[in-house]
Amino acid sequence: MSTRRSPLAMALLTLVCEEPMHAYRMQQMIKERHKDDVVNVAQRNSVYQTIDRLLRAGLIAVRETSREENRPERTVYESTEAGRETLREWMRTMLSVPAREFPEFPAALAFMLVLPPDEVEAALRARVAALEGRLSALDAEMREAAAFLERVFMVESEYQRCVVAAELDYVRGLADDLRAGRLDWDFRL
């Protein structure tokens, strides 16, 4: 049985390959390692749903279930051999094959004609400010992390920084084109 690959499934499977652990600990480890920038663990329910999918697919197994006094029951999961092999397969694919992803921003650009050009420019200027803040935060995080982490633990931050910087350059240029009248349309909505 095969399970759907996702960043969250990959992250959870990676963690249980490191050592057996319970769901709450998996979520905490992702946050502690700042991997929640690339894996969405904001909703605890999605973690449990993904664990259920991994269990049904035979990629992880229940190692033990325990209950400490006045605490809810805790299930500790471990990887199976099929899970370790699937994780390696997923990694090869995720690293080598560009995925067709559907983020919100390109979709908004595709349909920006529903707003007048001046509103689009204002929204893009707000985005520029947000991207500048994100770029500054990434630079600070990377400087701080470089003091105690090897580069291999920061490559996703390097990638994010490049993506944010490229988006910032593009959005600045698009906003400038709107302001200069090089991009215009008749608003009719």
C-alpha positions in Angstrom: 0.0 0.0 0.0 1.3 3.4 -1.0 0.6 6.7 0.8 0.5 10.1 -0.6 3.7 12.0 -0.3 3.6 15.4 1.5 6.1 17.6 3.3 4.4 16.8 6.6 4.4 13.0 6.0 8.1 13.3 5.0 9.0 15.2 8.1 7.1 12.9 10.5 8.6 9.8 8.8 12.1 11.4 9.1 11.6 12.0 12.8 10.5 8.4 13.6 13.4 7.1 11.6 15.7 9.1 14.0 14.1 7.6 17.0 10.7 6.3 18.2 8.4 9.2 19.4 4.9 10.3 20.1 2.9 12.7 18.0 3.2 15.7 20.3 7.0 15.3 20.4 7.1 15.1 16.6 5.3 18.4 16.4 7.5 20.0 19.0 10.7 18.7 17.3 9.6 20.3 14.0 9.1 23.6 15.8 12.3 23.4 17.9 14.3 22.8 14.7 12.5 25.7 13.0 11.3 23.3 10.3 7.8 24.8 10.7 8.9 27.3 8.1 8.8 24.6 5.5 6.3 22.1 7.1 2.9 23.2 8.3 2.3 21.8 11.8 0.1 24.6 13.0 -2.9 22.3 13.2 -2.3 19.4 15.5 -5.1 17.5 13.8 -3.2 17.4 10.5 -0.2 15.7 12.4 -2.5 13.0 13.7 -4.2 12.5 10.3 -0.9 12.1 8.6 0.3 9.6 11.3 -2.9 7.6 10.7 -2.1 7.6 6.9 1.5 6.5 7.6 0.2 3.7 9.9 -2.4 2.4 7.4 0.3 2.4 4.7 2.6 0.3 7.0 5.3 3.0 7.0 5.3 3.4 10.7 4.1 1.1 13.5 3.0 1.5 17.1 5.9 0.8 19.4 4.1 1.2 22.7 1.1 2.9 24.3 1.4 4.2 27.8 -0.5 6.4 30.2 1.0 8.5 33.0 -1.2 9.4 35.8 -3.6 12.3 35.0 -2.2 12.4 31.5 -3.8 11.3 28.2 -2.7 8.0 26.7 0.4 8.4 24.6 1.3 6.3 21.6 4.9 6.0 20.5 5.5 5.3 16.9 8.6 3.9 15.1 9.5 3.5 11.5 9.2 0.2 9.6 11.7 -0.9 7.0 9.1 0.0 4.3 8.9 3.4 5.9 12.6 3.9 5.7 12.7 2.8 2.1 9.7 5.0 1.2 11.3 8.0 2.9 14.5 7.5 0.8 12.3 7.2 -2.4 10.4 10.3 -1.5 13.6 12.3 -0.9 15.1 11.3 -4.2 11.8 12.4 -5.9 11.3 15.6 -4.0 14.9 16.6 -4.6 15.0 15.7 -8.3 11.6 16.4 -9.7 10.1 19.9 -9.6 6.6 19.6 -8.3 3.7 21.5 -9.7 2.6 23.6 -6.8 -0.2 26.1 -6.6 0.7 28.9 -4.2 -1.7 31.8 -3.7 0.4 34.7 -5.0 0.7 33.5 -8.6 -3.0 32.9 -8.6 -3.6 36.4 -7.3 -1.4 37.8 -10.1 -3.4 35.8 -12.6 -6.6 37.5 -11.5 -5.4 40.9 -10.3 -7.6 42.5 -13.0 -10.5 42.4 -10.5 -8.9 45.4 -8.8 -8.0 48.7 -10.2 -4.3 49.2 -10.9 -3.8 51.7 -8.0 -5.2 49.1 -5.5 -2.9 46.4 -7.0 0.0 48.7 -6.7 -0.8 49.5 -3.0 -1.2 45.8 -2.3 2.1 45.1 -4.0 3.9 47.8 -2.0 2.5 46.2 1.2 3.9 42.9 0.0 7.3 44.5 -0.7 7.4 45.7 3.0 6.4 42.2 4.2 9.1 40.6 2.0 11.7 43.0 3.1 10.9 42.1 6.7 11.0 38.4 5.9 14.3 38.8 4.2 15.8 40.7 7.1 14.4 38.0 9.6 15.9 35.2 7.5 19.3 37.0 7.4 19.3 37.4 11.1 18.2 33.8 11.7 20.9 32.5 9.4 23.6 34.6 11.0 22.6 33.3 14.5 22.3 29.7 13.4 25.6 29.7 11.6 27.3 30.2 15.0 26.3 26.7 16.1 24.9 24.8 13.1 26.6 23.2 10.2 25.4 24.5 6.8 23.7 21.2 6.0 21.1 22.1 8.6 20.4 25.5 7.1 20.1 24.8 3.3 16.3 25.2 3.4 16.8 28.7 4.9 19.3 29.5 2.1 16.8 28.4 -0.5 14.0 30.4 1.2 16.2 33.4 1.3 16.9 33.1 -2.5 13.2 32.7 -3.2 12.2 35.7 -1.0 14.9 37.8 -2.6 13.8 36.9 -6.1 10.1 37.6 -5.3 11.0 40.9 -3.7 12.9 42.0 -6.9 9.9 40.9 -9.1 7.2 42.6 -6.9 9.2 45.8 -6.6 9.5 45.9 -10.4 5.9 45.1 -11.0 4.8 47.9 -8.5 7.2 50.3 -10.2 5.6 49.4 -13.6 2.2 50.1 -12.2 3.2 53.4 -10.8 4.9 54.5 -14.0 1.9 53.4 -16.2 3.9 50.7 -18.0 1.2 48.2 -16.9 -2.4 49.3 -16.9 -5.9 48.0 -17.6 -9.5 49.2 -17.6 -11.1 48.2 -14.3 -14.6 47.0 -14.9 -15.7 44.9 -11.9 
